[in-house]
Each structure stands twice: as C-alpha cells, then as structure tokens.
Amino acid sequence: MKDGRFHDRDRFIAAMSRAANSVNVVTTDGPAGRAGVTVSAMSSVSADSTRPTLLVCIHHLSPACSAILGNRVFCVNVLRDDQSYIADTFAGRIDPPGEDKFSCARWSDDAAPRVIDPLVAFQCELAQEFKVGSHVVFVGEVIETFILDGHAPLIYSNRAYGTPSRLDWTATGGQVSPDAGVLRLGCFFTLAPSFLPGLIAKMLAASPGIELHLIEGHQGQIVEALRASACEIALTYDMQLDARLVREELAAVKPYVLLPARHQLASAASVSLSELLELPLILLETPPSRQYFLELFHAAGLEPNLRLKSTSFETVRGLVGRGLGYSILATRPANSMTYDGCAVVAVPIRDAVPPSRLVLTYVAEQPLSRVAAAFLQLCREEFSRK
C-alpha cells in the first residue's frame, strides 16, 4: 500500500507537470511583514459572488503563507512572458539583485505589492482559507484588477517556461518574417543610454520604415526576453549568458574607478585596488555587475569596504558625486556630470583586471530576420571604427 501510494503520488506529480499554467507571484504586506512566493496553482472561483473570487495554493511552510494569514490581503501578479526572472527570484532559483527578493522588480505601493507592469494583477482581501495536505488554499475576494494590454502570459509546463502561440497565426508560426520591418532589440540597462541612440539613429536613417521594439533591463531580463522571443537580438555583456545564445564580441571594456572630482585620487594617472580598501565602496547592485565588480577585489585577495548599494547606474554616479564614496564601473558616459550637477572622474585601474566583453547575442537556433542582421552589421562597423 505504501509503495502504491508513493507510486500514485509520483505519477500524479508527473502528470500535473504536463499541464500548462500561468506563472504567478503572490505577494502580501502588512503587520505580519512583506513576503512573496511563485505559484502556478491559481484559479478563478466565481465572478458572480458579491465580489469576484479566486484561489491560490501555497505550501504551509512558505513564509508567504503565514504572512497572508496575518495580513489578510494578497496580490496575484500574473507574469508576462519576459518576466520569468521575477518568478525564478521568488521561487529561490536565482539570487535577487539585492538582499531582498523584491529588489528584482519595481512595485506599486498598494496594500499588497503589485509588480508595476505584470500581464494582469488581482488585489485581494482574504475571504477564507483551509489546509489540504501540504498546502493552504487561500480564497480571495478581488477588490481591484490591473490589466496590461499587448503582452503574452508566461506559461509553465514540462518543468520549463514558455509562451503561447495563436493557432490562427500565419504559416511562420508567429515568428518574425525575414522580410519584416520590425527590430526587436534588447539592451543591458547601463549600455542603452551610451550606445543605442546613435545606433538607432543610423539604423532609422538607412531604413526609415523600421518599427522598433526596445527592451532595456538587467542581464536576467535580457536573457529571458531572448528566450521568449520578446527581443530577437541584444546588446549586453558576455556574462551569465546560457549556451543557447550566440555571442559576437564587439569590444573589450576595461573597468574603472569612479571618484568625486574633488577627491585626492581623482588626478592620479591610475589607482590600484589596494589603495581603495579604506574608502567606502558604492556598489552597482544589479546582476551580474555585483559579482563582476566584487570579484575584481576577491581575485586579488582583497575585501572592499562596502558602504552603499543601488540597482541604478545613475544613482551610483550621483552618490559618488556627493562624496559618499567611490565605485567601480564599466560603462563610461560621455558626460562627467551627475544628474544633480556634481562632477565625477573616471580613473583607470592599475591592476591587471579582466575586461567586460561587450557582445551582440541571439538564440542560436533562430535565424536572424533581415532587420536584425542589418543591425548586427551596423554594430560591427560602428565598433570596428571605435
């Protein structure tokens, strides 16, 4: 009987893994604290009650379970097909860009946190709960619904993410035609302001009718956008890219030390990492930048004096400009002024440190459209001149 029960359980789990479900992050906040968890077990209950109702199932040991019971509110964030990095963060599969899982996205200030731009979201008040086996079933009354048009849902099936394709699409199966005038372009967020305006201007000058779809984000967002075909080609750093992605190197970018213009080291020809150890480090927290910059110190057997962190490139520059510390960065803006008018100076690193490699990347098994291939050639020409 015991063997049969476990056999039935395993077959049930295997069978359920074949079912396709939307991917949802359920969040809560209040007196019992802020928490969130990724779930696929979400369903409508009724649209004809006093308020519409839905249910979610959460493991009883999840911190989100006790938090929802204490707060009596929760939000179901149904994710878009380019937001699997949020799902992976709240499922514990990848480390968040900061110490807090919520640092992987921007959130509303509702009673229960809502991702700023999900596919849809349901703000709920807890109506009832009951335990079934290892999970608690939460039934929520929907008090507010958020809808974002023009995007596809993130789907989970066969233990992998996917995106739906309409059966009435053309024979191309919904893929971009080689003759389409659409450029679906991704770019690492620190690179976009420095490189994209000039590249896009030249691209549009050569082909004025191109329709541009642009995605900017950190590495996890860019990789997932490529996997989900939300973008076809991306300009980013050659770090934490999976084996399915082709990389064409455009440039090797040396990291540098960013200092306030009035700092005593700002006029130096170069600075060694050991000279910085007593100074406060302001770290760009977004992955993979955090790991790369800290590893520069760790490879030399050094431990920096980490003081402040931010996921914003310009906020880091602003904090340095205010004299609160220094930073190590790779992207170098043409302007030496911060947004709030403080001067900063980029000083070369004296140590032999590995460069960041700037690449164009795309999915290997998907041939590039005519427009994406033209953008690739444009980048080759522009970076070869530099």
C-alpha positions as CSV (number, residue, x, y, z in Angstrom):
1,M,0.0,0.0,0.0
2,K,2.8,2.4,0.9
3,D,4.6,1.7,-2.4
4,G,1.3,2.1,-4.3
5,R,0.6,5.4,-2.6
6,F,4.0,6.8,-3.5
7,H,3.7,5.4,-7.0
8,D,0.4,7.2,-7.3
9,R,1.8,10.4,-5.9
10,D,4.8,10.3,-8.3
11,R,2.5,9.7,-11.3
12,F,0.2,12.5,-10.2
13,I,3.1,14.9,-10.0
14,A,4.5,13.8,-13.4
15,A,1.1,14.1,-15.0
16,M,0.4,17.5,-13.5
17,S,3.8,18.7,-14.7
18,R,2.4,18.3,-18.3
19,A,-0.4,20.7,-17.6
20,A,0.2,24.3,-18.8
21,N,-0.4,27.0,-16.2
22,S,0.2,30.7,-15.9
23,V,3.1,31.8,-13.7
24,N,2.1,34.0,-10.7
25,V,3.9,35.7,-7.9
26,V,1.7,36.1,-4.9
27,T,2.7,38.9,-2.6
28,T,1.5,40.4,0.7
29,D,2.4,43.2,3.1
30,G,1.1,44.4,6.4
31,P,1.5,43.8,10.2
32,A,2.8,40.2,9.6
33,G,5.5,41.5,7.2
34,R,6.2,41.6,3.5
35,A,6.5,38.3,1.6
36,G,6.1,36.7,-1.8
37,V,6.2,33.3,-3.5
38,T,5.9,31.9,-7.0
39,V,2.9,29.7,-7.7
40,S,1.3,28.1,-10.7
41,A,-1.8,26.9,-8.7
42,M,-4.1,29.8,-9.2
43,S,-7.6,29.7,-10.5
44,S,-10.8,31.7,-10.6
45,V,-13.6,30.6,-8.3
46,S,-16.6,32.7,-9.2
47,A,-17.3,36.0,-11.0
48,D,-20.9,36.1,-9.7
49,S,-20.4,36.4,-6.0
50,T,-20.7,39.8,-4.2
51,R,-17.1,40.3,-5.3
52,P,-15.3,38.1,-7.8
53,T,-13.2,35.4,-6.1
54,L,-10.1,33.4,-6.9
55,L,-7.9,30.9,-5.1
56,V,-4.2,30.2,-4.8
57,C,-2.5,27.3,-3.2
58,I,0.7,27.8,-1.1
59,H,2.8,25.4,0.8
60,H,2.1,25.7,4.5
61,L,5.9,26.1,5.3
62,S,6.3,29.1,3.0
63,P,6.9,32.4,4.8
64,A,4.2,33.9,2.5
65,C,1.6,31.5,3.9
66,S,1.9,32.8,7.5
67,A,2.3,36.4,6.2
68,I,-1.0,36.2,4.2
69,L,-2.8,34.8,7.3
70,G,-1.6,37.7,9.4
71,N,-2.1,40.5,6.8
72,R,-5.4,39.2,5.4
73,V,-4.5,40.7,2.0
74,F,-2.6,39.4,-1.0
75,C,-1.9,40.3,-4.7
76,V,-1.7,37.8,-7.5
77,N,0.7,39.1,-10.1
78,V,0.3,37.1,-13.4
79,L,3.6,37.5,-15.2
80,R,4.3,38.4,-18.8
81,D,6.4,36.0,-20.9
82,D,9.5,38.2,-20.5
83,Q,9.3,38.2,-16.7
84,S,10.5,34.7,-15.7
85,Y,13.4,36.3,-13.8
86,I,10.8,37.5,-11.3
87,A,9.3,34.1,-11.0
88,D,12.8,32.5,-10.6
89,T,13.7,35.0,-7.9
90,F,10.6,34.4,-5.8
91,A,11.0,30.6,-6.3
92,G,14.5,30.8,-5.0
93,R,16.1,29.6,-8.2
94,I,18.2,32.7,-8.8
95,D,19.7,35.2,-6.3
96,P,17.9,38.6,-6.2
97,P,19.9,41.7,-7.3
98,G,19.9,42.8,-3.7
99,E,19.4,41.1,-0.4
100,D,15.6,41.4,-0.8
101,K,13.7,39.4,-3.3
102,F,11.5,42.4,-4.1
103,S,14.6,44.2,-5.5
104,C,14.2,42.2,-8.7
105,A,11.3,44.4,-9.9
106,R,9.5,47.7,-9.3
107,W,6.4,47.6,-7.2
108,S,3.3,49.6,-6.5
109,D,2.5,51.0,-3.1
110,D,-0.8,49.1,-2.8
111,A,-1.7,47.2,0.4
112,A,-0.2,44.1,-1.2
113,P,2.8,44.9,-3.5
114,R,2.0,44.7,-7.2
115,V,4.6,44.4,-10.0
116,I,4.4,47.8,-11.8
117,D,3.9,46.1,-15.2
118,P,2.6,42.5,-14.9
119,L,0.3,40.9,-17.5
120,V,-2.6,41.2,-15.0
121,A,-2.8,41.5,-11.3
122,F,-5.6,40.9,-8.7
123,Q,-5.6,42.8,-5.4
124,C,-7.4,40.5,-2.9
125,E,-8.8,40.5,0.6
126,L,-8.6,37.1,2.2
127,A,-12.1,35.6,2.4
128,Q,-11.3,32.1,3.7
129,E,-8.5,29.6,4.0
130,F,-8.3,25.9,4.6
131,K,-5.5,23.3,4.5
132,V,-5.4,20.4,2.1
133,G,-2.4,18.1,2.6
134,S,0.8,20.1,2.5
135,H,-0.8,23.3,1.1
136,V,-3.1,26.0,2.3
137,V,-5.8,27.1,-0.1
138,F,-6.5,30.8,0.1
139,V,-9.7,32.2,-1.3
140,G,-9.6,35.9,-2.0
141,E,-12.2,38.5,-2.9
142,V,-10.9,40.6,-5.7
143,I,-11.1,44.3,-4.8
144,E,-9.1,45.7,-7.8
145,T,-7.9,44.3,-11.1
146,F,-4.9,45.6,-13.2
147,I,-4.6,44.7,-16.9
148,L,-1.7,45.5,-19.3
149,D,-2.6,45.0,-23.0
150,G,-0.3,44.0,-25.7
151,H,1.7,41.2,-23.9
152,A,1.6,37.4,-23.7
153,P,1.5,35.3,-20.5
154,L,4.4,33.4,-19.1
155,I,3.4,29.7,-19.2
156,Y,4.9,26.8,-17.2
157,S,4.7,23.3,-18.4
158,N,7.0,20.2,-18.6
159,R,9.1,22.0,-15.9
160,A,10.0,24.8,-18.3
161,Y,8.8,28.3,-19.2
162,G,7.1,29.0,-22.5
163,T,4.9,31.5,-24.2
164,P,1.7,30.7,-26.2
165,S,1.3,31.0,-29.9
166,R,-2.1,31.7,-31.6
167,L,-3.3,28.9,-33.8
168,D,-4.6,31.4,-36.4
169,W,-1.2,33.0,-36.9
170,T,0.4,32.7,-40.4
171,A,2.5,29.9,-41.6
172,T,5.5,31.5,-40.0
173,G,4.1,30.2,-36.7
174,G,4.2,33.7,-35.2
175,Q,7.9,34.1,-35.8
176,V,9.3,37.3,-37.3
177,S,9.4,37.0,-41.0
178,P,12.9,37.5,-42.6
179,D,11.3,40.4,-44.6
180,A,9.5,42.0,-41.6
181,G,10.4,45.6,-40.8
182,V,10.4,45.1,-37.1
183,L,13.5,45.2,-34.9
184,R,13.0,43.6,-31.5
185,L,16.1,44.8,-29.6
186,G,17.3,44.2,-26.1
187,C,20.0,46.1,-24.3
188,F,21.7,45.9,-20.9
189,F,20.4,48.9,-19.0
190,T,23.7,50.7,-18.4
191,L,24.7,50.4,-22.1
192,A,21.5,51.7,-23.6
193,P,22.0,55.4,-23.0
194,S,25.6,55.4,-24.2
195,F,25.2,53.3,-27.4
196,L,21.6,52.9,-28.5
197,P,20.7,56.5,-29.5
198,G,23.5,56.7,-32.1
199,L,23.0,53.1,-33.4
200,I,19.2,53.5,-33.7
201,A,19.6,56.9,-35.4
202,K,21.8,55.4,-38.1
203,M,19.5,52.3,-38.4
204,L,16.5,54.5,-39.0
205,A,18.3,56.8,-41.4
206,A,19.1,53.8,-43.6
207,S,15.7,52.2,-43.2
208,P,13.1,54.9,-42.1
209,G,10.2,52.4,-42.1
210,I,11.6,50.1,-39.4
211,E,9.3,49.6,-36.3
212,L,11.4,49.4,-33.2
213,H,10.5,47.3,-30.1
214,L,13.1,48.0,-27.3
215,I,13.6,46.1,-24.0
216,E,16.1,47.5,-21.5
217,G,16.9,45.7,-18.3
218,H,19.5,43.7,-16.3
219,Q,21.0,40.5,-17.6
220,G,18.2,38.2,-16.3
221,Q,15.6,40.3,-18.1
222,I,17.6,40.4,-21.3
223,V,18.2,36.7,-21.4
224,E,14.5,35.9,-20.7
225,A,13.4,38.3,-23.4
226,L,15.6,36.5,-25.8
227,R,14.3,33.1,-24.7
228,A,10.7,34.2,-25.0
229,S,11.3,35.9,-28.4
230,A,10.3,39.3,-26.9
231,C,13.5,40.5,-28.5
232,E,15.5,39.0,-31.3
233,I,18.9,40.3,-30.7
234,A,20.5,42.1,-27.7
235,L,23.5,44.3,-26.9
236,T,24.9,43.3,-23.5
237,Y,27.9,42.0,-21.6
238,D,29.2,38.4,-22.0
239,M,28.3,37.3,-18.5
240,Q,25.8,34.7,-17.3
241,L,24.6,34.0,-20.9
242,D,23.3,30.5,-21.5
243,A,24.7,28.0,-24.0
244,R,21.8,28.5,-26.4
245,L,22.9,32.1,-27.2
246,V,25.3,33.0,-29.9
247,R,27.7,35.8,-28.9
248,E,29.6,38.1,-31.2
249,E,32.1,40.2,-29.4
250,L,32.1,43.9,-30.3
251,A,34.6,45.4,-27.7
252,A,36.5,44.7,-24.5
253,V,35.6,47.3,-21.9
254,K,38.0,47.9,-19.1
255,P,36.5,48.7,-15.7
256,Y,37.5,51.9,-14.0
257,V,37.3,53.7,-10.6
258,L,34.7,56.5,-10.4
259,L,35.7,59.2,-7.9
260,P,34.3,62.6,-6.9
261,A,36.2,65.3,-8.9
262,R,37.5,66.8,-5.7
263,H,38.9,63.6,-4.3
264,Q,42.7,63.5,-3.8
265,L,42.9,60.4,-6.1
266,A,40.9,62.0,-8.9
267,S,44.0,63.5,-10.5
268,A,46.0,60.2,-10.4
269,A,47.1,58.6,-13.6
270,S,45.8,55.3,-12.2
271,V,44.6,53.7,-9.0
272,S,45.3,50.3,-7.5
273,L,42.6,48.3,-5.9
274,S,44.5,48.1,-2.6
275,E,44.5,52.0,-2.4
276,L,40.7,51.9,-2.3
277,L,40.3,49.4,0.6
278,E,39.8,52.1,3.3
279,L,37.4,54.1,1.2
280,P,33.6,53.4,1.1
281,L,32.5,51.4,-2.0
282,I,29.2,52.3,-3.6
283,L,28.2,49.1,-5.5
284,L,26.1,48.8,-8.6
285,E,23.9,46.0,-7.2
286,T,22.2,44.7,-10.4
287,P,23.4,41.3,-11.6
288,P,25.9,40.4,-13.0
289,S,27.5,43.7,-12.2
290,R,27.7,43.0,-8.4
291,Q,29.5,39.7,-8.9
292,Y,31.9,41.1,-11.5
293,F,33.0,44.1,-9.6
294,L,33.4,42.3,-6.2
295,E,35.4,39.5,-7.9
296,L,37.9,42.1,-9.1
297,F,38.8,42.6,-5.4
298,H,38.4,39.0,-4.3
299,A,40.7,37.7,-7.1
300,A,43.4,39.8,-5.6
301,G,42.7,38.6,-2.1
302,L,41.1,41.9,-1.1
303,E,37.9,42.8,0.6
304,P,36.4,46.2,-0.2
305,N,34.7,48.4,2.4
306,L,31.1,48.1,1.0
307,R,29.0,51.0,2.2
308,L,26.1,51.7,-0.1
309,K,24.3,49.8,-2.9
310,S,22.0,50.7,-5.7
311,T,20.4,49.0,-8.7
312,S,20.5,52.3,-10.6
313,F,23.6,53.3,-12.6
314,E,22.9,57.0,-12.3
315,T,22.1,56.8,-8.6
316,V,25.5,55.2,-8.0
317,R,27.1,58.0,-10.0
318,G,25.2,60.6,-8.0
319,L,26.2,59.1,-4.7
320,V,29.8,59.2,-5.8
321,G,29.4,62.8,-7.0
322,R,28.2,63.8,-3.5
323,G,31.4,62.5,-2.0
324,L,29.9,59.4,-0.2
325,G,32.4,57.0,-1.7
326,Y,33.8,55.6,-4.9
327,S,32.5,53.0,-7.4
328,I,33.9,50.5,-9.9
329,L,32.0,50.7,-13.2
330,A,32.5,49.5,-16.8
331,T,30.1,51.7,-18.9
332,R,31.6,55.2,-19.3
333,P,29.2,58.0,-20.2
334,A,30.5,60.9,-22.2
335,N,29.3,63.4,-19.6
336,S,31.3,63.7,-16.3
337,M,28.4,65.4,-14.5
338,T,25.8,63.6,-12.5
339,Y,22.1,64.2,-12.7
340,D,22.2,66.6,-9.8
341,G,25.1,68.6,-11.1
342,C,28.1,67.1,-9.3
343,A,31.4,66.3,-11.1
344,V,32.9,62.8,-11.2
345,V,36.1,61.5,-12.6
346,A,36.9,58.1,-14.2
347,V,40.4,56.8,-13.2
348,P,42.0,53.7,-14.8
349,I,42.7,50.7,-12.5
350,R,46.4,50.0,-12.3
351,D,45.9,46.3,-11.5
352,A,45.7,43.7,-14.3
353,V,41.9,43.1,-14.2
354,P,39.8,41.2,-16.7
355,P,37.7,43.4,-19.0
356,S,34.0,43.2,-19.6
357,R,33.2,41.9,-23.1
358,L,30.5,43.8,-24.9
359,V,28.6,41.4,-27.2
360,L,25.6,41.1,-29.5
361,T,23.7,37.9,-28.7
362,Y,20.8,36.0,-30.1
363,V,19.3,32.5,-29.9
364,A,21.3,30.0,-31.9
365,E,18.5,28.0,-33.5
366,Q,16.5,31.1,-34.6
367,P,17.9,32.6,-37.8
368,L,18.0,36.4,-37.7
369,S,15.5,38.4,-39.6
370,R,16.7,40.8,-42.3
371,V,16.4,43.8,-39.9
372,A,18.2,42.1,-37.0
373,A,21.0,41.0,-39.4
374,A,21.3,44.6,-40.6
375,F,21.6,45.9,-37.1
376,L,24.3,43.3,-36.4
377,Q,26.3,44.5,-39.4
378,L,25.8,48.1,-38.3
379,C,27.2,47.3,-34.9
380,R,30.2,45.5,-36.4
381,E,31.0,48.6,-38.5
382,E,30.5,51.1,-35.7
383,F,32.5,49.3,-33.1
384,S,35.3,48.5,-35.5
385,R,35.7,52.3,-36.1
386,K,36.0,52.8,-32.3
